[in-house]
Structure formats: structure tokens, C-alpha cells
Amino acid sequence: MKRTFGFTAGLVVLLTVLPACGPKSVQSTSDIIVTNAVLASIVQEVVGDHARVESVIPNGKDPHEYQPSAGDIAKIANAKVIVANGFGYEPTLKNAIASARADHVNVFDVEWEMPGFANNDPHWFTDPLMAAAFAAKLVPELEKSFGVSLDDSFSAALAGFQAAADDGKKAIDAVAPGTEGRSCAFGSEHIFLGPFSERFGCPASAVLHAGSRVPDAEPSPAAIEDFVGSIRRNGLRVLLEEASEPSNVLAQSAKQTGAKVVAVNVHGMGAATTYRKYIASIVDALVAGLA
């Protein structure tokens, strides 16, 4: 099976040659172990009913700081296939994954398999078309590992990723039309929605920890003053914070500027049951804040 993947005017272009053999089911003992809940939701859509996908890091836990249990490490060691986010997103799982790789467990680490992907941004999964690009790269590896055709579930997943991108763009355009994203700009404590911002044209125009993609130590008074000034200069109405990391600094900045703090689930699924709903939840939170 050969698949190539590219973008033309923001659209997914997929070339698929169907295999001659019919699909087979992966045995229930051949689960795919994924490092975090959002990534697991993408992989589950790709494999459909062919396999059970399980996340090591529970939904709602911070991937940057999660400490794996002995059971988590055993789960990784005994996996047939591991799918890891990479790019420093889950640093506490790195040693366990390296050990599993050394024991000949099949590991698909996005950072290793797709070097330079999304400019090495660990939050690449906030862009549904990057999720599609990841899926196109992953599927042949899973088919090789399990001897199963994923053509049906893969095609359905791609349609869902494209729909998530289209729906999000329509929702944002409804409250910020024709402004090249300027009126849907937002502030944040660190850069945790970079790929999302680029896909939907809503820039993070004020970032407290500029250039940082993970939470940092307490900012200095001077840094907070600059942040507040940037919110005012850019006329920002919304400050987005990770739901699992409430920020006193954002709350105080909002009081000073009149902007609204809106919580979004980026590091976890929140109440979303599918990846498409996960993207929609981020879009809806931003739109509600802008409205």
C-alpha cells in the first residue's frame, strides 16, 4: 500500500492504492499504547474498530509533569506498538519508551519519524490537518505491525480531520470575518496553540513567556507589565488558559485590561469524546470569548 500526503490551499490531498487482501481484525491482546489522551483519540479514529487504543497519561493530567506509575511503565514495556508525541511533550515517559525500543517494541515517535514536523512544536495536534499528515505516516506502520488493512477507518478519519478544519474556520469567520485573523487574536501564558493559530488565522498576539511552549516559572513584574501592555496595544479581548493550569497572572491581567480569561482543554480531551469534538471545543471556547 502506498500513500502520499500533501496540502493544496489548505486541503488534504490523499493518494491511496487499495490492497488486494481484505481487512483483518487486530487481536484484542494487540493493543496500541499511546502516550497522551489527545494523541490516543487521533490514533483510535485511524484504527477504528480494528484495535483498542489506550493512553498512558490519563485524560486531564498535564503531559509535561505526569509521573508514570509502575503499571504505566509495565504497560509501555509490554506493548506491541507505542505511539509517542515526542518533541519534549512527555519528558517523564522518555526513559520507559527508550527501554521498550531497546527491547524491540515497535515505537512510532512523531519526533523521530517526522523530524521537523510542525516546526518541532509539540502541540502539532491542535491543527487537524497536521493530525491528518501524522495519520498518513502512521497507518503503513500499523498495517505492517498488525497485518491489517486500515483503509476504511483511515479514510473516515481523514474526512473527520478535514471537517474539523472546515467547521472551525466557519465558526471563527462568523465572529471575526475578513480580518486576516486580527480580530480573533488572543493572549496566553505560553505558546500552546501555535499550530491551531496558524490553521485558523488567530494569532497569539500577547504571550507572557514568549517563545516558550511549556509552562515556565513565575514571571517577573517587568514581564507582567510588558504582557499587560501588549494586551492593550493589540486590543485583545480574550486570554486563553489551559484548563488544567489556572493562571493567577492571567486573571490579574484580565482585571487590568478588561480582557476575558477563557479556559480551553489543550493538553487533555476535557469532555470531548472524539478528536473532532476536541478541536471544536477549542474553537467554541475562543468564539464564546470573542462574542
PLY file of the C-alpha trace (Angstrom):
ply
format ascii 1.0
element vertex 291
property float x
property float y
property float z
element edge 290
property int vertex1
property int vertex2
end_header
0.00 0.00 0.00
1.35 3.41 -0.93
0.01 6.63 0.46
1.26 10.15 -0.05
0.00 13.23 1.69
0.18 16.91 0.93
-1.69 20.20 1.18
-3.14 22.32 -1.62
-4.74 25.56 -0.46
-5.18 24.08 2.97
-6.89 20.91 1.72
-5.85 17.33 2.29
-4.74 15.51 -0.83
-4.57 11.75 -0.43
-3.44 9.16 -2.95
-4.39 5.66 -1.85
-3.86 2.35 -3.60
-6.09 -0.31 -2.08
-4.50 -3.60 -1.03
-5.66 -6.78 -2.72
-6.27 -8.57 0.58
-9.37 -7.93 2.67
-9.21 -6.36 6.15
-8.47 -8.49 9.19
-9.07 -7.60 12.81
-6.26 -7.00 15.26
-6.45 -9.37 18.20
-7.65 -7.86 21.50
-4.25 -8.57 23.05
-2.53 -6.40 20.44
-3.41 -3.01 21.88
-1.73 0.19 20.77
-0.29 2.16 23.67
-0.25 5.94 23.13
1.42 8.49 25.36
-1.41 11.01 25.85
-5.18 11.23 25.56
-5.42 13.65 22.62
-2.97 11.65 20.54
-4.83 8.48 21.52
-8.07 9.96 20.16
-6.41 10.55 16.78
-4.95 7.03 16.67
-8.30 5.50 17.68
-10.03 7.21 14.77
-7.33 5.94 12.42
-7.65 2.29 13.53
-11.41 2.35 14.10
-12.68 -0.97 15.46
-9.56 -2.84 14.42
-7.72 -2.25 17.71
-8.12 -0.88 21.22
-6.05 2.22 21.87
-5.01 3.18 25.38
-3.36 6.35 26.69
-0.61 6.14 29.29
-1.26 9.64 30.63
-4.87 9.91 31.89
-7.14 12.50 30.34
-6.81 15.81 32.18
-3.30 15.20 33.52
-0.51 17.55 32.45
1.73 15.66 29.99
4.66 17.92 30.87
4.69 16.83 34.51
2.90 13.48 34.74
4.83 10.91 36.77
4.26 7.37 35.44
3.35 4.59 37.84
4.92 1.16 37.86
1.83 -0.02 35.99
2.34 2.64 33.33
5.93 1.58 32.80
4.88 -2.07 32.56
2.19 -1.13 30.04
4.80 0.57 27.88
7.24 -2.34 28.21
4.63 -4.92 27.20
3.14 -3.01 24.28
3.28 -4.32 20.74
3.16 -0.80 19.34
3.81 2.51 21.13
2.83 5.84 19.61
4.58 8.81 21.24
4.11 12.54 20.73
7.79 13.47 21.11
9.25 16.99 20.93
9.69 17.04 24.73
5.95 16.92 25.34
6.03 13.96 27.76
9.55 14.06 29.24
8.80 11.68 32.11
7.96 8.84 29.68
11.13 9.18 27.63
13.23 6.62 29.53
10.48 3.99 29.60
9.93 4.36 25.85
13.66 4.16 25.15
13.85 0.97 27.19
10.93 -0.54 25.28
12.56 0.37 21.98
15.76 -1.34 23.11
13.67 -4.46 23.81
12.44 -4.36 20.20
9.00 -2.89 20.86
7.77 -1.07 17.77
7.79 2.64 18.65
6.36 5.36 16.43
7.68 8.59 17.93
6.47 11.57 15.90
9.69 13.45 16.61
11.79 10.54 15.27
9.55 9.53 12.40
8.67 13.05 11.23
11.69 15.23 12.08
10.98 18.95 11.88
7.22 18.31 11.77
5.23 21.44 12.60
8.49 23.27 13.25
9.05 20.90 16.19
6.02 22.28 18.01
4.81 19.64 20.50
1.25 20.93 20.13
1.04 19.98 16.43
-2.15 18.03 17.18
-4.12 21.27 17.63
-4.14 21.56 13.83
-6.49 18.92 12.35
-4.67 18.87 9.02
-1.41 18.12 10.83
-3.29 15.30 12.54
-4.12 14.07 9.04
-0.48 14.27 7.96
0.55 12.30 11.06
-2.11 9.68 10.34
-0.90 9.23 6.77
2.59 8.50 8.06
1.41 6.22 10.87
-1.03 3.98 9.00
1.51 1.97 6.94
3.49 1.26 10.12
0.41 -0.05 11.93
-0.62 -2.16 8.95
2.85 -3.65 8.83
2.83 -4.40 12.58
-0.61 -5.99 12.68
-1.10 -7.32 9.15
-4.37 -5.45 8.82
-5.87 -3.10 6.24
-6.90 0.23 7.77
-8.16 1.75 4.56
-11.78 2.12 5.69
-11.10 3.66 9.09
-8.25 5.78 7.73
-10.46 7.30 5.04
-13.18 8.07 7.59
-10.62 9.64 9.91
-9.27 11.89 7.16
-12.79 13.09 6.38
-13.26 13.89 10.07
-9.99 15.83 10.28
-10.90 17.89 7.23
-14.39 18.55 8.64
-12.85 19.73 11.93
-10.74 22.24 10.00
-13.68 23.41 7.87
-16.10 23.70 10.80
-13.58 25.60 12.89
-12.87 28.08 10.13
-16.58 28.75 9.61
-17.21 29.28 13.32
-14.30 31.70 13.68
-15.16 33.58 10.48
-18.66 34.13 11.86
-17.29 36.27 14.71
-14.12 37.58 13.03
-14.87 37.91 9.31
-12.43 39.15 6.72
-9.76 40.44 9.07
-6.87 38.05 8.36
-7.30 36.80 11.90
-6.57 40.11 13.57
-9.87 40.32 15.42
-9.64 36.75 16.66
-6.18 37.26 18.15
-5.73 36.22 21.78
-3.25 36.29 24.63
-1.82 33.36 26.55
0.75 32.49 29.19
2.90 30.36 26.87
2.70 29.26 23.24
0.41 26.24 23.49
-1.77 26.82 20.45
0.77 27.65 17.76
-0.40 25.19 15.05
-4.05 25.95 15.90
-3.35 29.67 15.50
-1.77 29.19 12.09
-4.51 26.89 10.81
-7.38 29.16 11.86
-5.68 32.53 11.46
-5.95 33.58 15.11
-2.52 34.70 16.32
-1.29 34.61 19.90
-0.56 38.34 19.88
0.47 38.59 23.54
2.41 35.77 25.20
3.73 36.12 28.75
6.52 33.56 28.31
7.36 34.50 24.74
8.81 31.60 22.78
8.05 29.02 25.48
5.92 26.01 24.60
5.78 24.68 28.16
4.82 26.39 31.44
7.61 28.44 33.00
8.46 29.73 36.46
6.73 32.79 37.93
7.27 35.77 35.64
8.94 38.94 36.85
6.92 42.13 37.48
8.55 43.64 34.39
7.46 40.69 32.23
3.89 41.00 33.51
3.89 44.74 32.80
5.05 44.10 29.23
2.38 41.42 28.83
-0.38 43.76 30.01
0.93 46.45 27.67
0.84 44.04 24.74
-2.77 43.08 25.52
-3.73 46.75 25.44
-1.73 47.60 22.31
-3.27 44.73 20.40
-6.79 45.37 21.73
-7.13 41.75 22.81
-10.47 40.64 24.19
-9.58 37.06 25.09
-6.84 35.43 27.18
-6.73 31.66 26.78
-5.52 29.45 29.60
-5.05 25.69 29.79
-7.96 24.31 31.82
-5.63 22.13 33.89
-3.38 25.10 34.73
-5.45 28.06 36.03
-3.34 31.21 35.98
-3.42 33.94 38.62
-1.32 36.12 36.33
-3.88 35.90 33.53
-6.67 36.66 35.99
-4.89 39.80 37.20
-4.02 40.84 33.65
-7.67 40.49 32.67
-8.73 42.77 35.52
-6.29 45.43 34.38
-7.20 45.30 30.70
-10.84 44.24 30.53
-9.96 41.11 28.56
-11.74 37.86 29.38
-9.95 34.71 30.58
-11.28 31.61 28.81
-10.22 28.09 29.76
-9.51 25.58 26.98
-8.54 21.93 27.07
-5.39 21.59 25.02
-3.32 19.06 26.95
-6.34 16.82 27.52
-9.64 15.96 25.89
-11.83 17.56 28.54
-15.35 16.28 27.95
-14.73 15.66 24.25
-15.21 12.04 23.18
-13.63 12.35 19.73
-10.79 14.32 18.21
-13.22 16.35 16.09
-15.09 17.37 19.24
-11.77 18.21 20.88
-10.93 20.72 18.13
-14.49 22.06 18.24
-14.19 22.64 22.00
-11.14 24.88 21.50
-12.84 26.77 18.67
-16.06 27.16 20.67
-14.21 28.49 23.72
-12.39 31.10 21.63
-15.56 32.08 19.77
-17.53 32.42 23.02
-14.84 34.69 24.43
-14.78 36.85 21.30
-18.57 37.05 21.18
0 1
1 2
2 3
3 4
4 5
5 6
6 7
7 8
8 9
9 10
10 11
11 12
12 13
13 14
14 15
15 16
16 17
17 18
18 19
19 20
20 21
21 22
22 23
23 24
24 25
25 26
26 27
27 28
28 29
29 30
30 31
31 32
32 33
33 34
34 35
35 36
36 37
37 38
38 39
39 40
40 41
41 42
42 43
43 44
44 45
45 46
46 47
47 48
48 49
49 50
50 51
51 52
52 53
53 54
54 55
55 56
56 57
57 58
58 59
59 60
60 61
61 62
62 63
63 64
64 65
65 66
66 67
67 68
68 69
69 70
70 71
71 72
72 73
73 74
74 75
75 76
76 77
77 78
78 79
79 80
80 81
81 82
82 83
83 84
84 85
85 86
86 87
87 88
88 89
89 90
90 91
91 92
92 93
93 94
94 95
95 96
96 97
97 98
98 99
99 100
100 101
101 102
102 103
103 104
104 105
105 106
106 107
107 108
108 109
109 110
110 111
111 112
112 113
113 114
114 115
115 116
116 117
117 118
118 119
119 120
120 121
121 122
122 123
123 124
124 125
125 126
126 127
127 128
128 129
129 130
130 131
131 132
132 133
133 134
134 135
135 136
136 137
137 138
138 139
139 140
140 141
141 142
142 143
143 144
144 145
145 146
146 147
147 148
148 149
149 150
150 151
151 152
152 153
153 154
154 155
155 156
156 157
157 158
158 159
159 160
160 161
161 162
162 163
163 164
164 165
165 166
166 167
167 168
168 169
169 170
170 171
171 172
172 173
173 174
174 175
175 176
176 177
177 178
178 179
179 180
180 181
181 182
182 183
183 184
184 185
185 186
186 187
187 188
188 189
189 190
190 191
191 192
192 193
193 194
194 195
195 196
196 197
197 198
198 199
199 200
200 201
201 202
202 203
203 204
204 205
205 206
206 207
207 208
208 209
209 210
210 211
211 212
212 213
213 214
214 215
215 216
216 217
217 218
218 219
219 220
220 221
221 222
222 223
223 224
224 225
225 226
226 227
227 228
228 229
229 230
230 231
231 232
232 233
233 234
234 235
235 236
236 237
237 238
238 239
239 240
240 241
241 242
242 243
243 244
244 245
245 246
246 247
247 248
248 249
249 250
250 251
251 252
252 253
253 254
254 255
255 256
256 257
257 258
258 259
259 260
260 261
261 262
262 263
263 264
264 265
265 266
266 267
267 268
268 269
269 270
270 271
271 272
272 273
273 274
274 275
275 276
276 277
277 278
278 279
279 280
280 281
281 282
282 283
283 284
284 285
285 286
286 287
287 288
288 289
289 290
